[in-house]
Amino acid sequence: MKKIQAGILFGVLAGVIDVIPMLLQGISWDANLSAFSLWVVAGFMIATSSLKINSILKGILISFLILLPAAIIIAWAEPVSLVPISIITLILGGALGYIIDKVGR
């Protein structure tokens, strides 16, 4: 499987994993679409990045960089909600980095 295709595929899967609990909580559709698109873009960016660092760290770094603009807006309105968002970003970002590196070779 090509690395870019793997990045997009696993980004979509990460997006679904992230959005399912949000749907169960009744969070607005704009937040759901934002979270889903974050993971699709993160998967693509991780797959196309040439950073020479550990794949897990690369996934975490890129995921947090993509989250940063939205995190500023979220923190302004509800700073406490950044705790679960940061935890899921850490877990899914690291997993994406690892999986894309292994499958995309």
Secondary structure in CASP SS format (residue, H / E / C, confidence):
PFRMAT SS
TARGET T0000
AUTHOR 0000-0000-0000
METHOD secondary structure of the structure
MODEL  1
M C 1.00
K C 1.00
K H 1.00
I H 1.00
Q H 1.00
A H 1.00
G H 1.00
I H 1.00
L H 1.00
F H 1.00
G H 1.00
V H 1.00
L H 1.00
A H 1.00
G H 1.00
V H 1.00
I H 1.00
D H 1.00
V H 1.00
I H 1.00
P H 1.00
M H 1.00
L H 1.00
L H 1.00
Q H 1.00
G C 1.00
I C 1.00
S C 1.00
W H 1.00
D H 1.00
A H 1.00
N H 1.00
L H 1.00
S H 1.00
A H 1.00
F H 1.00
S H 1.00
L H 1.00
W H 1.00
V H 1.00
V H 1.00
A H 1.00
G H 1.00
F H 1.00
M H 1.00
I H 1.00
A H 1.00
T H 1.00
S C 1.00
S C 1.00
L C 1.00
K C 1.00
I C 1.00
N C 1.00
S H 1.00
I H 1.00
L H 1.00
K H 1.00
G H 1.00
I H 1.00
L H 1.00
I H 1.00
S H 1.00
F H 1.00
L H 1.00
I H 1.00
L H 1.00
L H 1.00
P H 1.00
A H 1.00
A H 1.00
I H 1.00
I H 1.00
I H 1.00
A H 1.00
W H 1.00
A H 1.00
E C 1.00
P H 1.00
V H 1.00
S H 1.00
L H 1.00
V H 1.00
P H 1.00
I H 1.00
S H 1.00
I H 1.00
I H 1.00
T H 1.00
L H 1.00
I H 1.00
L H 1.00
G H 1.00
G H 1.00
A H 1.00
L H 1.00
G H 1.00
Y H 1.00
I H 1.00
I H 1.00
D H 1.00
K H 1.00
V H 1.00
G C 1.00
R C 1.00
END
